[in-house]
Amino acid sequence: MNLNYNPRLEDLDIKDDPALYSFFMAILDEIFASNENRRQATKEERAAAFAALGG
């Protein structure tokens, strides 16, 4: 597992471990549920938001 500061979740171990699988699936389920109705802003939307800040 990569324990360096990284905003991504990385796991490179290969194991046949139902408890470990359940642990990671619970994390992923929570991530996907919290982002279910979100979408990324378009380039134009980001530019407009930045311009609104005076940038």
mmCIF file as gemmi writes it, N, C-alpha and C atoms, coordinates in Angstrom:
data_model
loop_
_atom_site.group_PDB
_atom_site.id
_atom_site.type_symbol
_atom_site.label_atom_id
_atom_site.label_alt_id
_atom_site.label_comp_id
_atom_site.label_asym_id
_atom_site.label_entity_id
_atom_site.label_seq_id
_atom_site.pdbx_PDB_ins_code
_atom_site.Cartn_x
_atom_site.Cartn_y
_atom_site.Cartn_z
_atom_site.occupancy
_atom_site.B_iso_or_equiv
_atom_site.pdbx_formal_charge
_atom_site.auth_seq_id
_atom_site.auth_asym_id
_atom_site.pdbx_PDB_model_num
ATOM 1 N N . MET Axp A 1 ? 0.846 -1.17 0 1 0 ? 1 A 1
ATOM 2 C CA . MET Axp A 1 ? 0 0 0 1 0 ? 1 A 1
ATOM 3 C C . MET Axp A 1 ? 0.895 1.238 0 1 0 ? 1 A 1
ATOM 4 N N . ASN Axp A 2 ? 0.539 2.237 -0.763 1 0 ? 2 A 1
ATOM 5 C CA . ASN Axp A 2 ? 1.276 3.489 -0.828 1 0 ? 2 A 1
ATOM 6 C C . ASN Axp A 2 ? 0.809 4.387 0.309 1 0 ? 2 A 1
ATOM 7 N N . LEU Axp A 3 ? 1.684 4.635 1.295 1 0 ? 3 A 1
ATOM 8 C CA . LEU Axp A 3 ? 1.309 5.447 2.449 1 0 ? 3 A 1
ATOM 9 C C . LEU Axp A 3 ? 1.843 6.873 2.346 1 0 ? 3 A 1
ATOM 10 N N . ASN Axp A 4 ? 2.412 7.25 1.212 1 0 ? 4 A 1
ATOM 11 C CA . ASN Axp A 4 ? 2.831 8.629 0.998 1 0 ? 4 A 1
ATOM 12 C C . ASN Axp A 4 ? 1.611 9.505 0.807 1 0 ? 4 A 1
ATOM 13 N N . TYR Axp A 5 ? 1.774 10.85 1.01 1 0 ? 5 A 1
ATOM 14 C CA . TYR Axp A 5 ? 0.654 11.749 0.763 1 0 ? 5 A 1
ATOM 15 C C . TYR Axp A 5 ? 0.257 11.602 -0.696 1 0 ? 5 A 1
ATOM 16 N N . ASN Axp A 6 ? -0.987 11.271 -0.895 1 0 ? 6 A 1
ATOM 17 C CA . ASN Axp A 6 ? -1.492 11.051 -2.233 1 0 ? 6 A 1
ATOM 18 C C . ASN Axp A 6 ? -3.017 11.129 -2.14 1 0 ? 6 A 1
ATOM 19 N N . PRO Axp A 7 ? -3.656 12.003 -2.923 1 0 ? 7 A 1
ATOM 20 C CA . PRO Axp A 7 ? -5.113 12.111 -2.819 1 0 ? 7 A 1
ATOM 21 C C . PRO Axp A 7 ? -5.856 10.925 -3.44 1 0 ? 7 A 1
ATOM 22 N N . ARG Axp A 8 ? -5.141 9.925 -3.892 1 0 ? 8 A 1
ATOM 23 C CA . ARG Axp A 8 ? -5.772 8.755 -4.495 1 0 ? 8 A 1
ATOM 24 C C . ARG Axp A 8 ? -5.634 7.563 -3.558 1 0 ? 8 A 1
ATOM 25 N N . LEU Axp A 9 ? -6.513 6.619 -3.69 1 0 ? 9 A 1
ATOM 26 C CA . LEU Axp A 9 ? -6.452 5.39 -2.908 1 0 ? 9 A 1
ATOM 27 C C . LEU Axp A 9 ? -5.754 4.339 -3.77 1 0 ? 9 A 1
ATOM 28 N N . GLU Axp A 10 ? -4.622 3.842 -3.298 1 0 ? 10 A 1
ATOM 29 C CA . GLU Axp A 10 ? -3.87 2.849 -4.047 1 0 ? 10 A 1
ATOM 30 C C . GLU Axp A 10 ? -3.637 1.628 -3.18 1 0 ? 10 A 1
ATOM 31 N N . ASP Axp A 11 ? -3.832 0.459 -3.74 1 0 ? 11 A 1
ATOM 32 C CA . ASP Axp A 11 ? -3.543 -0.782 -3.042 1 0 ? 11 A 1
ATOM 33 C C . ASP Axp A 11 ? -3.035 -1.784 -4.067 1 0 ? 11 A 1
ATOM 34 N N . LEU Axp A 12 ? -1.819 -2.273 -3.861 1 0 ? 12 A 1
ATOM 35 C CA . LEU Axp A 12 ? -1.212 -3.17 -4.84 1 0 ? 12 A 1
ATOM 36 C C . LEU Axp A 12 ? -1.046 -4.592 -4.324 1 0 ? 12 A 1
ATOM 37 N N . ASP Axp A 13 ? -1.529 -4.872 -3.123 1 0 ? 13 A 1
ATOM 38 C CA . ASP Axp A 13 ? -1.438 -6.232 -2.588 1 0 ? 13 A 1
ATOM 39 C C . ASP Axp A 13 ? -2.476 -7.125 -3.26 1 0 ? 13 A 1
ATOM 40 N N . ILE Axp A 14 ? -2.08 -8.367 -3.522 1 0 ? 14 A 1
ATOM 41 C CA . ILE Axp A 14 ? -3.015 -9.343 -4.067 1 0 ? 14 A 1
ATOM 42 C C . ILE Axp A 14 ? -3.186 -10.429 -3.012 1 0 ? 14 A 1
ATOM 43 N N . LYS Axp A 15 ? -4.41 -10.527 -2.495 1 0 ? 15 A 1
ATOM 44 C CA . LYS Axp A 15 ? -4.683 -11.497 -1.438 1 0 ? 15 A 1
ATOM 45 C C . LYS Axp A 15 ? -6.071 -12.08 -1.634 1 0 ? 15 A 1
ATOM 46 N N . ASP Axp A 16 ? -6.273 -13.26 -1.125 1 0 ? 16 A 1
ATOM 47 C CA . ASP Axp A 16 ? -7.587 -13.881 -1.076 1 0 ? 16 A 1
ATOM 48 C C . ASP Axp A 16 ? -8.084 -13.74 0.361 1 0 ? 16 A 1
ATOM 49 N N . ASP Axp A 17 ? -8.601 -12.538 0.677 1 0 ? 17 A 1
ATOM 50 C CA . ASP Axp A 17 ? -8.969 -12.209 2.056 1 0 ? 17 A 1
ATOM 51 C C . ASP Axp A 17 ? -10.329 -11.509 2.055 1 0 ? 17 A 1
ATOM 52 N N . PRO Axp A 18 ? -11.403 -12.23 2.363 1 0 ? 18 A 1
ATOM 53 C CA . PRO Axp A 18 ? -12.742 -11.633 2.35 1 0 ? 18 A 1
ATOM 54 C C . PRO Axp A 18 ? -12.884 -10.427 3.274 1 0 ? 18 A 1
ATOM 55 N N . ALA Axp A 19 ? -12.22 -10.433 4.421 1 0 ? 19 A 1
ATOM 56 C CA . ALA Axp A 19 ? -12.313 -9.296 5.35 1 0 ? 19 A 1
ATOM 57 C C . ALA Axp A 19 ? -11.66 -8.058 4.746 1 0 ? 19 A 1
ATOM 58 N N . LEU Axp A 20 ? -10.502 -8.232 4.11 1 0 ? 20 A 1
ATOM 59 C CA . LEU Axp A 20 ? -9.825 -7.104 3.475 1 0 ? 20 A 1
ATOM 60 C C . LEU Axp A 20 ? -10.656 -6.577 2.306 1 0 ? 20 A 1
ATOM 61 N N . TYR Axp A 21 ? -11.226 -7.477 1.521 1 0 ? 21 A 1
ATOM 62 C CA . TYR Axp A 21 ? -12.107 -7.08 0.417 1 0 ? 21 A 1
ATOM 63 C C . TYR Axp A 21 ? -13.281 -6.256 0.944 1 0 ? 21 A 1
ATOM 64 N N . SER Axp A 22 ? -13.916 -6.717 2.003 1 0 ? 22 A 1
ATOM 65 C CA . SER Axp A 22 ? -15.062 -6.003 2.577 1 0 ? 22 A 1
ATOM 66 C C . SER Axp A 22 ? -14.655 -4.619 3.067 1 0 ? 22 A 1
ATOM 67 N N . PHE Axp A 23 ? -13.479 -4.528 3.671 1 0 ? 23 A 1
ATOM 68 C CA . PHE Axp A 23 ? -12.973 -3.249 4.159 1 0 ? 23 A 1
ATOM 69 C C . PHE Axp A 23 ? -12.835 -2.249 3.011 1 0 ? 23 A 1
ATOM 70 N N . PHE Axp A 24 ? -12.15 -2.651 1.934 1 0 ? 24 A 1
ATOM 71 C CA . PHE Axp A 24 ? -11.949 -1.738 0.817 1 0 ? 24 A 1
ATOM 72 C C . PHE Axp A 24 ? -13.248 -1.45 0.061 1 0 ? 24 A 1
ATOM 73 N N . MET Axp A 25 ? -14.126 -2.443 -0.054 1 0 ? 25 A 1
ATOM 74 C CA . MET Axp A 25 ? -15.405 -2.192 -0.735 1 0 ? 25 A 1
ATOM 75 C C . MET Axp A 25 ? -16.25 -1.195 0.038 1 0 ? 25 A 1
ATOM 76 N N . ALA Axp A 26 ? -16.202 -1.227 1.363 1 0 ? 26 A 1
ATOM 77 C CA . ALA Axp A 26 ? -16.944 -0.253 2.169 1 0 ? 26 A 1
ATOM 78 C C . ALA Axp A 26 ? -16.427 1.154 1.906 1 0 ? 26 A 1
ATOM 79 N N . ILE Axp A 27 ? -15.106 1.301 1.798 1 0 ? 27 A 1
ATOM 80 C CA . ILE Axp A 27 ? -14.518 2.617 1.488 1 0 ? 27 A 1
ATOM 81 C C . ILE Axp A 27 ? -14.965 3.076 0.103 1 0 ? 27 A 1
ATOM 82 N N . LEU Axp A 28 ? -14.856 2.2 -0.885 1 0 ? 28 A 1
ATOM 83 C CA . LEU Axp A 28 ? -15.227 2.567 -2.253 1 0 ? 28 A 1
ATOM 84 C C . LEU Axp A 28 ? -16.721 2.86 -2.376 1 0 ? 28 A 1
ATOM 85 N N . ASP Axp A 29 ? -17.555 2.077 -1.701 1 0 ? 29 A 1
ATOM 86 C CA . ASP Axp A 29 ? -18.994 2.336 -1.723 1 0 ? 29 A 1
ATOM 87 C C . ASP Axp A 29 ? -19.302 3.725 -1.175 1 0 ? 29 A 1
ATOM 88 N N . GLU Axp A 30 ? -18.619 4.098 -0.089 1 0 ? 30 A 1
ATOM 89 C CA . GLU Axp A 30 ? -18.833 5.424 0.502 1 0 ? 30 A 1
ATOM 90 C C . GLU Axp A 30 ? -18.374 6.532 -0.445 1 0 ? 30 A 1
ATOM 91 N N . ILE Axp A 31 ? -17.232 6.343 -1.093 1 0 ? 31 A 1
ATOM 92 C CA . ILE Axp A 31 ? -16.725 7.341 -2.038 1 0 ? 31 A 1
ATOM 93 C C . ILE Axp A 31 ? -17.703 7.515 -3.199 1 0 ? 31 A 1
ATOM 94 N N . PHE Axp A 32 ? -18.131 6.404 -3.793 1 0 ? 32 A 1
ATOM 95 C CA . PHE Axp A 32 ? -19.031 6.501 -4.944 1 0 ? 32 A 1
ATOM 96 C C . PHE Axp A 32 ? -20.401 7.03 -4.552 1 0 ? 32 A 1
ATOM 97 N N . ALA Axp A 33 ? -20.892 6.689 -3.379 1 0 ? 33 A 1
ATOM 98 C CA . ALA Axp A 33 ? -22.196 7.198 -2.929 1 0 ? 33 A 1
ATOM 99 C C . ALA Axp A 33 ? -22.145 8.702 -2.698 1 0 ? 33 A 1
ATOM 100 N N . SER Axp A 34 ? -21.033 9.204 -2.186 1 0 ? 34 A 1
ATOM 101 C CA . SER Axp A 34 ? -20.943 10.64 -1.903 1 0 ? 34 A 1
ATOM 102 C C . SER Axp A 34 ? -20.739 11.458 -3.173 1 0 ? 34 A 1
ATOM 103 N N . ASN Axp A 35 ? -20.337 10.822 -4.261 1 0 ? 35 A 1
ATOM 104 C CA . ASN Axp A 35 ? -20.1 11.535 -5.511 1 0 ? 35 A 1
ATOM 105 C C . ASN Axp A 35 ? -21.1 11.149 -6.595 1 0 ? 35 A 1
ATOM 106 N N . GLU Axp A 36 ? -22.15 10.455 -6.227 1 0 ? 36 A 1
ATOM 107 C CA . GLU Axp A 36 ? -23.082 9.895 -7.201 1 0 ? 36 A 1
ATOM 108 C C . GLU Axp A 36 ? -23.722 10.953 -8.102 1 0 ? 36 A 1
ATOM 109 N N . ASN Axp A 37 ? -24.13 12.057 -7.533 1 0 ? 37 A 1
ATOM 110 C CA . ASN Axp A 37 ? -24.853 13.065 -8.313 1 0 ? 37 A 1
ATOM 111 C C . ASN Axp A 37 ? -23.981 14.244 -8.727 1 0 ? 37 A 1
ATOM 112 N N . ARG Axp A 38 ? -22.696 14.077 -8.636 1 0 ? 38 A 1
ATOM 113 C CA . ARG Axp A 38 ? -21.796 15.169 -9.013 1 0 ? 38 A 1
ATOM 114 C C . ARG Axp A 38 ? -21.24 14.937 -10.414 1 0 ? 38 A 1
ATOM 115 N N . ARG Axp A 39 ? -20.886 16.017 -11.028 1 0 ? 39 A 1
ATOM 116 C CA . ARG Axp A 39 ? -20.206 15.916 -12.315 1 0 ? 39 A 1
ATOM 117 C C . ARG Axp A 39 ? -19.08 16.919 -12.309 1 0 ? 39 A 1
ATOM 118 N N . GLN Axp A 40 ? -18.091 16.715 -13.145 1 0 ? 40 A 1
ATOM 119 C CA . GLN Axp A 40 ? -16.995 17.665 -13.228 1 0 ? 40 A 1
ATOM 120 C C . GLN Axp A 40 ? -17.456 18.891 -14.001 1 0 ? 40 A 1
ATOM 121 N N . ALA Axp A 41 ? -16.964 20.039 -13.582 1 0 ? 41 A 1
ATOM 122 C CA . ALA Axp A 41 ? -17.259 21.272 -14.295 1 0 ? 41 A 1
ATOM 123 C C . ALA Axp A 41 ? -16.549 21.247 -15.644 1 0 ? 41 A 1
ATOM 124 N N . THR Axp A 42 ? -17.165 21.881 -16.626 1 0 ? 42 A 1
ATOM 125 C CA . THR Axp A 42 ? -16.529 21.985 -17.941 1 0 ? 42 A 1
ATOM 126 C C . THR Axp A 42 ? -15.408 23.021 -17.873 1 0 ? 42 A 1
ATOM 127 N N . LYS Axp A 43 ? -14.581 23.048 -18.878 1 0 ? 43 A 1
ATOM 128 C CA . LYS Axp A 43 ? -13.49 24.024 -18.951 1 0 ? 43 A 1
ATOM 129 C C . LYS Axp A 43 ? -14.054 25.443 -18.89 1 0 ? 43 A 1
ATOM 130 N N . GLU Axp A 44 ? -15.149 25.668 -19.568 1 0 ? 44 A 1
ATOM 131 C CA . GLU Axp A 44 ? -15.769 26.99 -19.577 1 0 ? 44 A 1
ATOM 132 C C . GLU Axp A 44 ? -16.314 27.364 -18.199 1 0 ? 44 A 1
ATOM 133 N N . GLU Axp A 45 ? -16.927 26.401 -17.508 1 0 ? 45 A 1
ATOM 134 C CA . GLU Axp A 45 ? -17.452 26.659 -16.163 1 0 ? 45 A 1
ATOM 135 C C . GLU Axp A 45 ? -16.324 26.968 -15.182 1 0 ? 45 A 1
ATOM 136 N N . ARG Axp A 46 ? -15.212 26.259 -15.299 1 0 ? 46 A 1
ATOM 137 C CA . ARG Axp A 46 ? -14.072 26.538 -14.419 1 0 ? 46 A 1
ATOM 138 C C . ARG Axp A 46 ? -13.498 27.915 -14.706 1 0 ? 46 A 1
ATOM 139 N N . ALA Axp A 47 ? -13.401 28.275 -15.97 1 0 ? 47 A 1
ATOM 140 C CA . ALA Axp A 47 ? -12.88 29.588 -16.335 1 0 ? 47 A 1
ATOM 141 C C . ALA Axp A 47 ? -13.787 30.696 -15.806 1 0 ? 47 A 1
ATOM 142 N N . ALA Axp A 48 ? -15.095 30.513 -15.905 1 0 ? 48 A 1
ATOM 143 C CA . ALA Axp A 48 ? -16.039 31.511 -15.408 1 0 ? 48 A 1
ATOM 144 C C . ALA Axp A 48 ? -15.949 31.63 -13.897 1 0 ? 48 A 1
ATOM 145 N N . ALA Axp A 49 ? -15.821 30.515 -13.201 1 0 ? 49 A 1
ATOM 146 C CA . ALA Axp A 49 ? -15.697 30.552 -11.74 1 0 ? 49 A 1
ATOM 147 C C . ALA Axp A 49 ? -14.411 31.255 -11.324 1 0 ? 49 A 1
ATOM 148 N N . PHE Axp A 50 ? -13.329 31.002 -12.042 1 0 ? 50 A 1
ATOM 149 C CA . PHE Axp A 50 ? -12.058 31.648 -11.742 1 0 ? 50 A 1
ATOM 150 C C . PHE Axp A 50 ? -12.155 33.151 -12.027 1 0 ? 50 A 1
ATOM 151 N N . ALA Axp A 51 ? -12.775 33.514 -13.124 1 0 ? 51 A 1
ATOM 152 C CA . ALA Axp A 51 ? -12.928 34.936 -13.475 1 0 ? 51 A 1
ATOM 153 C C . ALA Axp A 51 ? -13.791 35.652 -12.435 1 0 ? 51 A 1
ATOM 154 N N . ALA Axp A 52 ? -14.778 34.982 -11.893 1 0 ? 52 A 1
ATOM 155 C CA . ALA Axp A 52 ? -15.645 35.59 -10.883 1 0 ? 52 A 1
ATOM 156 C C . ALA Axp A 52 ? -14.872 35.898 -9.61 1 0 ? 52 A 1
ATOM 157 N N . LEU Axp A 53 ? -13.762 35.2 -9.387 1 0 ? 53 A 1
ATOM 158 C CA . LEU Axp A 53 ? -12.919 35.472 -8.218 1 0 ? 53 A 1
ATOM 159 C C . LEU Axp A 53 ? -11.978 36.648 -8.455 1 0 ? 53 A 1
ATOM 160 N N . GLY Axp A 54 ? -12.013 37.187 -9.677 1 0 ? 54 A 1
ATOM 161 C CA . GLY Axp A 54 ? -11.136 38.298 -10.019 1 0 ? 54 A 1
ATOM 162 C C . GLY Axp A 54 ? -9.823 37.843 -10.637 1 0 ? 54 A 1
ATOM 163 N N . GLY Axp A 55 ? -9.782 36.585 -11.061 1 0 ? 55 A 1
ATOM 164 C CA . GLY Axp A 55 ? -8.548 36.008 -11.575 1 0 ? 55 A 1
ATOM 165 C C . GLY Axp A 55 ? -8.449 35.999 -13.033 1 0 ? 55 A 1
